[in-house]
């Protein structure tokens, strides 16, 4: 059996969606569907697509939009229609996400081993709650080390929270956590956070992840996981450390980062200090083995993607139609937004967004078409909306 939740997340990671906060998106869908519902694997793609279409139809009722709640429903409906066209073969081909990890995990580990990282056995442990004292963290997964075993009696392995397992996302996350098992075997008494998280993103999520996942899926995982708006600060911290690690990758390549991981956490802390001081090029690390696909993904995550064009649902609807030469009335009609609501909001949006310039009653200059073209070329959303509370009128 395959769950609604697995199909939903699996589809989201394959398709360009406009929402800018994945937790809020899922929370609103919980008011429309049972995310725990299951489908027979043989008919799951068709049944799921039909249910998404029905939900989209309910959300996108006709008439003018005049509230943030109704605007969000319309935008969510458009995202659901995109998701419904995804390829669900890589999801329904496994009974569970755990089974998928059991099958793909060795390939992820082998890719790291072939790069020179001494990855050992990393048993997959799926739990409802992480062992204390790590039960307080909102992580989806973590890899305890020998110090945790000695101090807290936690068996080694890669731990996943059952409620956070996701197709594709969990594959990439497993590869990330496997990197921690190497540093944790060198000097486990040192806390793993910091630059080590960025190194694990590049070696695990990006480099190893590309061994089993398409690049566009990993791009979407990065957008929703690292570039989400108003998400927990932890995800911004991870992105910041990935940017630090990207400097090391650019200078030293996979070979240099692997050598750094092999030296352990103290060496990684010293490298983080060198990054902050601007002396990282002087680190005694080998240089070599840059991987083109990894380079493109790292550059996308750290430099190329534009995470700032996030708007309220009403603003997003209007912005998508604020093309050069259109009148305010035409923009409101195209967006399906009441003019009484849309006209003042459009004027303020033009003054604050830098997407377009309103000249009287007409759009004088606009980059909206440019960004929509950019989205089509890169297959990733730039102009995004932030879903709010699912309560009516929000």
Buried (B, 14 or more C-beta within 10 A) or exposed (E): EBBBBBBBBBBBBBBBBBBBBBBBBBBBBEEBBEBEBBBEBEEBBEBBBEBBBEBBEEBBEEEBBBBBBBBBBBBBBBBBBBBBEBEBEBBBEBEBBBEBBEEBBEEBBEBBBEBBBEBEEBEBBBEEEBBEEBEEEEBBBBBBBBBBBEEEEBEBBBBBBEEBBBBBBBBBBBBBBBBBBBBBBBBBEBEBEBBBBBBBBBBBBBBBBBBBBBBBBBBBBBBBBBBBBEBEEEBEBBBBBBBBBBBBBBBBBBBBBBBBBBBBBEBBBBBBEBBEEEEBEEBEBBEEBBBEEBBBBBBBBBEEBBBEBBBBBBBBBBBBBBBBEBEBEBBBBBBBBBBEBBBEBBEEBBEEBEBBBBEEEBBEEBBBEEBBEBBEEBEBBBBBBBBBEBEEEE
